[in-house]
Amino acid sequence: MKVKENRKFVRLRMHHLLKYKIIKQPEEERAISFIRDISAGGALFHTQEYIPLESIVILEIVFPAEAETVVVHARVVRVKFLQKVGIFAIGVEFIDMNQNTREFINKKVLMIYKHEKEREVKTMRLLSSIFLFLGLVGAVLGFLMRFTTINIPVAPMSWVNLVNMILLFSIALSLLAIARK
């Protein structure tokens, strides 16, 4: 079942270094954390510190291969304690952001998203090719054994059954790989 996506911007799951500071606590230094996902409209990050809803935070986001950090103001819109790991997941919405910064973040997210999708497609094509090769080998072996007098002894399973199993398994995985494209 597909869920309708209500977001204005593409959200990307990633891990980027992040420094944050709660505005109403000037005596505190910036804390180091990491972003779990980000879009041009907001982000989700993990921290050991509880940050109340509606708090305003300053985020310094480090994108890989970028010389400078992106500094944005954000409002906390979601706080969830992740009991298994003992940290808080903090969802923020970017506020008071200029258009250039928003476009920069969106461009980075889309670029990384496109790169990840291309890598997934290459992996699926490689897997499909491997399974196709296995299927062809299985079909050739099955054909040879069915119509020739080659008699290859195998322990409890006959070669024909083994080849049929390899063929069916390869076909199933190839179909699965094709369906995911």
C-alpha positions in Angstrom: 0.0 0.0 0.0 1.4 3.4 -1.0 1.1 6.3 1.4 0.4 9.7 0.0 3.3 12.0 0.6 2.3 15.5 1.8 5.7 17.0 1.9 6.6 20.0 -0.2 10.2 18.9 -0.6 12.0 15.6 -1.2 13.2 14.1 2.2 16.4 12.2 2.2 17.5 9.7 4.8 21.1 10.4 5.6 23.7 10.9 8.3 25.3 14.4 8.3 27.1 16.1 11.1 25.1 18.8 12.8 25.7 21.3 15.5 22.7 22.8 17.3 22.0 25.4 19.9 18.7 26.2 21.6 18.2 30.0 21.3 16.6 30.5 24.8 19.6 29.0 26.5 22.5 31.4 25.7 24.8 30.0 28.3 25.0 26.6 26.6 27.5 25.8 23.9 26.6 24.2 20.6 25.9 20.5 20.9 27.1 18.0 18.2 24.7 15.6 16.8 23.8 14.1 13.4 20.9 14.6 11.0 18.8 11.5 10.4 16.9 12.9 7.4 16.6 16.3 5.8 14.6 18.2 3.2 14.5 21.9 2.2 11.6 22.3 4.6 13.0 20.7 7.7 15.1 17.9 9.3 15.1 15.1 11.9 18.1 14.8 14.2 19.0 12.7 17.2 20.2 14.0 20.5 20.6 12.9 24.1 19.1 16.2 25.2 15.4 16.7 25.5 14.3 19.8 23.5 10.8 21.0 24.2 8.2 21.5 21.4 8.1 24.9 19.8 11.7 25.6 20.9 13.8 27.6 18.4 17.2 26.1 17.5 20.1 27.2 15.4 21.4 24.4 13.2 24.8 24.2 11.5 24.5 21.5 8.9 27.6 20.0 7.4 27.1 18.6 3.9 29.8 16.2 2.5 32.3 17.8 0.1 31.2 21.3 1.0 33.7 23.9 2.4 31.2 25.7 4.5 28.3 24.8 6.8 24.7 25.8 6.3 23.2 27.7 9.2 19.5 27.8 9.6 16.9 28.6 12.3 14.3 25.9 13.0 11.3 25.3 15.2 10.9 22.0 17.0 7.7 20.4 15.8 8.1 16.8 17.0 10.0 15.1 19.9 10.1 11.4 20.4 12.1 9.4 22.9 13.7 6.4 21.3 13.8 4.1 24.3 15.9 1.3 22.7 18.8 3.6 22.2 18.1 6.2 24.9 18.1 9.3 22.6 15.5 11.8 21.4 14.4 12.1 17.7 13.8 15.9 17.2 11.8 16.9 14.1 12.3 20.6 13.1 10.8 22.9 10.5 13.1 25.5 9.0 12.0 29.1 9.7 13.2 32.5 8.5 15.2 30.8 5.7 16.2 32.8 2.7 15.4 31.4 -0.7 19.1 30.8 -1.7 19.7 28.6 1.4 16.5 26.7 0.8 17.4 26.1 -2.9 21.0 25.1 -1.9 19.6 22.4 0.6 17.0 21.2 -1.9 19.7 21.0 -4.7 22.0 19.0 -2.4 19.2 16.6 -1.3 18.1 16.0 -4.9 21.7 15.4 -6.0 22.3 12.9 -3.3 18.9 11.3 -3.8 19.6 10.9 -7.6 23.0 9.4 -6.9 21.5 6.9 -4.5 18.8 5.9 -6.9 21.4 5.4 -9.7 23.4 3.2 -7.5 20.4 1.1 -6.6 19.5 0.7 -10.3 23.1 -0.5 -11.1 23.0 -2.9 -8.2 19.6 -4.3 -9.3 20.9 -4.7 -12.9 24.0 -6.5 -11.7 21.8 -8.9 -9.6 19.4 -9.4 -12.5 22.4 -10.3 -14.8 23.8 -12.8 -12.2 20.4 -14.5 -11.8 19.8 -14.5 -15.5 23.2 -16.2 -16.0 22.4 -18.8 -13.2 19.0 -19.4 -14.9 20.7 -20.0 -18.3 23.3 -22.3 -16.8 20.5 -24.2 -15.1 18.4 -24.4 -18.3 21.4 -25.6 -20.4 22.3 -28.3 -17.8 18.6 -29.4 -17.6 18.4 -29.5 -21.4 21.7 -31.6 -21.6 20.6 -34.0 -19.0 17.1 -34.4 -20.4 18.1 -35.1 -24.0 21.6 -36.7 -23.7 22.9 -39.7 -21.9 25.1 -37.8 -19.5 24.9 -39.5 -16.2 26.3 -37.5 -13.4 25.9 -39.1 -10.0 24.7 -36.7 -7.2 24.0 -37.6 -3.6 20.3 -37.7 -2.6 19.0 -35.3 -5.3 19.1 -35.8 -9.0 20.7 -33.3 -11.3 17.5 -32.6 -13.0 15.8 -31.6 -9.7 18.8 -29.5 -8.8 18.8 -27.7 -12.1 15.1 -27.2 -12.0 15.4 -25.7 -8.5 18.2 -23.3 -9.7 16.2 -22.3 -12.7 13.0 -21.6 -10.7 15.0 -19.7 -8.1 16.8 -17.6 -10.7 13.6 -16.8 -12.5 11.9 -15.8 -9.2 14.7 -13.5 -8.2 15.0 -12.0 -11.7 11.3 -11.2 -11.6 11.7 -9.7 -8.2 14.6 -7.5 -9.3 12.7 -6.4 -12.4 9.7 -5.6 -10.4 11.7 -3.3 -8.0 12.9 -1.2 -11.0 
